Amino acid sequence: MRKDEEFSEWYNGLVEGAELSDKRYPIKGMNVWRPYGWSIMKLIDAAMREEFDSTGHGEVNFPVLIPETEFQKEAEHVKGFEGDVFWVTRGGFNELDVKLLLRPTSETAMYPMFKLWIRSHADLPLKVYQIVPVFRYETKMTRTFMRVREIHFFEAHTAHASFEDAEQQIREDLQINERLMRLLALPYIVSKRPDWDKFPGAHYSLGSDTLLPAGRSLQLATFHQYRDNFAKVYEVTYEAEGGEHKFVHQTTDGMSERILGALLAIHGDEKGLVLPPAAAPIQAVIVPVLEKGRQEQMLLEAQRLFLELRERMRVKLDDRDIRPGEKYYYWEARGVPLRVELGPREIEKSMATVVRRDTGDKRELPRDALGDRLRSVLELMQIAMWDRAEKMIRQNTFTITSLNEAKDGFNRMGWCGSEACGKTIADQTGMSVLGTPFYPEEFKGVCIVCGKPTKQVVYVAKAY
């Protein structure tokens, strides 16, 4: 099935065919990660850990339950999340004195602890992160990795002495996001969310959005500048050098398994997954093409090649007793970047036939220093996958002057900045207002709704 004809069915078939997740668990939207899907997610998690560990963040792990008393302290937060949470009202046979909820996100869990951990300016900045499940009572149609009720979630929380320091943290988060998305070959735009759509309790919110082949946007990450809004509610203060007590300024950075959903949707094809090398649990699979009477000798040669390559990449030797064509189909469905075929002809010529999953290109490469050659191919593949996805976004970004012109993709238009005009755009197009570009774009025109002169553009798209 072609993904440009029936995206939903194609996507579900992709996930099931590669055995990434099983949605038959008896709670809607709480899916079971299967080994191959989890191994991809672990590589993404490892890349996140490397980035945040190297920028001075410490990994923590907070309890999954939050008391209602802490949740209720932040009125804006409650207003945004109260209808989306799962409540725990009983422990065993006993009704709880204070209701508990499964965390939808962790501000109200962490910040009472921040109050205890932060005493003076010497304790700042405080930078922590965790990779944990969060729970949201999603009432819309669920879709594996994109819209679920138990979400594999990354969240970084920081506290700073000043608004300016917190702003610098937002810039660092954007740099981290760029490096991560390059690894995963996921081009994106960064938009400042309109005030009516910012995170509850935030001073402002930024969103990183990519574009799926179906013409809909998917949020990859969010960055929130809280100023001292949460600090005032949870009394998170520090003693400044002059002895006065001040409220901290806070930020968060959030990502989820949606990144995996985007990766599958953008790069997959009719054969199955196409994984960027950085996210591939197996970067190269060796498939021996055995000749009758020489099977043992050829398997030994394949094992020798496996031992050579495993020092340079994540490699698998497929020595199952099935036909080579079945192996090709199996590993193509799982998106392994490179297939290395080793048959009688290759052995005689001291070569290996290498097939790229993203393009299907087939080349013979010398066995001498093959590991180094394959590393180069993987690096080229990584770049090529980013370039193809970025080209798809460029081709599906449209500057429009009338709401009737809105189409699937990113729609770019003039906006005066008023909420009334913004909501008119959403109502008349049936799309989501993603926001104004964080990185300034030149524009001189008029608001698409009211006609007032403006230099500001806004991006709009159908969103998952």
NORTAZI-V695243 format. One record per residue. N is the residue number from 1. SS is DSSP state (~ for helix, > for strand, _ for the rest). OMEGA is omega in whole degrees, -180 to 180 (* if undefined). Layout:
n=[N N]
ss=[SS SS]
omega=[OMEGA OMEGA]
//
This chain:
n=[1 2 3 4 5 6 7 8 9 10 11 12 13 14 15 16 17 18 19 20 21 22 23 24 25 26 27 28 29 30 31 32 33 34 35 36 37 38 39 40 41 42 43 44 45 46 47 48 49 50 51 52 53 54 55 56 57 58 59 60 61 62 63 64 65 66 67 68 69 70 71 72 73 74 75 76 77 78 79 80 81 82 83 84 85 86 87 88 89 90 91 92 93 94 95 96 97 98 99 100 101 102 103 104 105 106 107 108 109 110 111 112 113 114 115 116 117 118 119 120 121 122 123 124 125 126 127 128 129 130 131 132 133 134 135 136 137 138 139 140 141 142 143 144 145 146 147 148 149 150 151 152 153 154 155 156 157 158 159 160 161 162 163 164 165 166 167 168 169 170 171 172 173 174 175 176 177 178 179 180 181 182 183 184 185 186 187 188 189 190 191 192 193 194 195 196 197 198 199 200 201 202 203 204 205 206 207 208 209 210 211 212 213 214 215 216 217 218 219 220 221 222 223 224 225 226 227 228 229 230 231 232 233 234 235 236 237 238 239 240 241 242 243 244 245 246 247 248 249 250 251 252 253 254 255 256 257 258 259 260 261 262 263 264 265 266 267 268 269 270 271 272 273 274 275 276 277 278 279 280 281 282 283 284 285 286 287 288 289 290 291 292 293 294 295 296 297 298 299 300 301 302 303 304 305 306 307 308 309 310 311 312 313 314 315 316 317 318 319 320 321 322 323 324 325 326 327 328 329 330 331 332 333 334 335 336 337 338 339 340 341 342 343 344 345 346 347 348 349 350 351 352 353 354 355 356 357 358 359 360 361 362 363 364 365 366 367 368 369 370 371 372 373 374 375 376 377 378 379 380 381 382 383 384 385 386 387 388 389 390 391 392 393 394 395 396 397 398 399 400 401 402 403 404 405 406 407 408 409 410 411 412 413 414 415 416 417 418 419 420 421 422 423 424 425 426 427 428 429 430 431 432 433 434 435 436 437 438 439 440 441 442 443 444 445 446 447 448 449 450 451 452 453 454 455 456 457 458 459 460 461 462 463 464]
ss=[_ _ _ _ _ _ ~ ~ ~ ~ ~ ~ ~ ~ ~ ~ ~ _ _ _ > > _ _ _ _ _ _ _ _ _ > > _ ~ ~ ~ ~ ~ ~ ~ ~ ~ ~ ~ ~ ~ ~ ~ ~ ~ ~ ~ ~ _ _ _ > > _ _ _ _ _ > > > ~ ~ ~ ~ _ _ _ ~ ~ ~ ~ ~ ~ ~ ~ ~ ~ _ _ > > > > > _ _ > > > > > > > > > _ _ _ _ ~ ~ ~ ~ ~ ~ ~ ~ ~ ~ ~ _ _ > ~ ~ ~ _ _ > > > > > > > > > > _ _ _ _ _ _ _ > _ _ _ > _ _ > > > > > > > > > > > _ _ ~ ~ ~ ~ ~ ~ ~ ~ ~ ~ ~ ~ ~ ~ ~ ~ ~ ~ ~ ~ ~ _ _ _ _ _ > > > > _ _ ~ ~ ~ _ _ _ _ _ _ > > > > > > > > _ _ _ _ _ > > > > > > > > > > > _ ~ ~ ~ ~ ~ ~ _ _ > > > _ _ _ _ _ > > > _ > > > > > > > > _ ~ ~ ~ ~ ~ ~ ~ ~ ~ ~ _ > _ _ > _ _ _ _ ~ ~ ~ _ _ _ _ > > > > > > _ _ _ _ _ ~ ~ ~ ~ ~ ~ ~ ~ ~ ~ ~ ~ ~ ~ ~ _ _ _ _ _ > > > > _ _ _ _ _ ~ ~ ~ ~ ~ ~ ~ ~ ~ ~ _ _ _ _ > > > > > > ~ ~ ~ ~ ~ ~ _ > > > > > > _ _ _ _ _ > > > > > _ _ _ ~ ~ ~ ~ ~ ~ ~ ~ ~ ~ ~ ~ ~ ~ ~ ~ ~ ~ ~ ~ ~ ~ ~ ~ ~ ~ _ > > > _ _ _ ~ ~ ~ _ _ _ _ > > > > > _ _ _ _ ~ ~ ~ ~ ~ ~ ~ ~ ~ ~ ~ _ _ > > > > > > _ _ _ _ _ _ _ > > _ _ _ _ _ _ > > _ _ > > > > > _ > _]
omega=[-179 -177 179 179 179 -170 -174 -180 178 -177 179 178 178 -178 -178 -178 180 179 -179 -173 177 -176 -178 174 -170 169 -177 175 175 -171 178 174 174 -171 -176 177 -180 180 175 -179 179 177 177 177 -179 177 177 -180 -179 -180 -174 173 -175 178 171 175 174 -179 178 174 -177 176 -178 -177 179 177 178 -179 178 -180 -176 -177 -175 -171 -179 -180 -180 -179 -178 -170 -168 -179 -174 -172 172 -177 172 -174 -177 172 -172 178 -174 173 -178 176 178 178 177 175 173 -171 169 172 -162 179 -174 173 -172 -166 170 177 175 179 -179 -175 -175 180 -175 179 179 180 -176 -2 171 -175 -179 175 173 175 -168 171 169 -171 177 -176 -178 -177 179 179 -178 176 -175 178 -175 -179 -176 -179 170 -169 171 -162 171 175 174 180 -179 176 -173 -178 -175 176 -178 178 178 176 178 178 177 178 178 179 179 177 176 180 179 -179 -180 -178 174 178 -175 179 -179 176 -170 168 177 -178 171 -177 175 -174 -178 -178 179 -180 -180 -180 -178 171 169 179 173 176 174 -174 173 -178 180 -178 179 179 178 177 176 180 180 -176 174 -179 -175 173 -175 -168 179 -176 179 -179 179 -180 -176 175 179 -176 174 177 -180 -177 180 178 180 179 -178 175 176 173 -169 176 168 178 -176 174 -178 178 174 178 178 177 179 -179 180 -174 -175 -171 -178 178 -175 178 -179 -178 165 -174 170 -175 -178 -177 -177 177 174 -177 177 176 179 180 175 175 -166 177 -178 -180 -179 -173 -175 180 -176 176 177 179 178 178 177 179 177 -179 178 -172 -173 174 -173 -175 174 -171 -180 172 179 -179 177 -178 175 -177 179 -179 177 178 179 -178 -177 -175 173 179 -179 170 -179 -172 -175 171 -179 -179 -179 179 -178 -179 -180 -178 180 -178 -175 180 170 176 -174 -179 177 -179 -174 -176 -174 -180 -179 -178 170 180 178 177 180 180 -178 179 179 -180 -179 176 179 178 179 179 177 179 179 -180 -177 -179 175 -177 180 -180 179 178 179 178 180 -177 -178 172 -171 172 -175 -180 177 -179 177 -178 -175 -178 178 -177 175 176 -175 -175 176 -179 -179 179 -178 179 -179 179 178 -179 174 177 -179 -177 -174 179 -174 -177 177 174 -177 178 -179 -177 179 176 -169 176 179 177 174 -177 -178 174 -175 -179 -172 177 179 177 -180 173 -174 175 176 177 -176 177 166 -173 171 *]
//
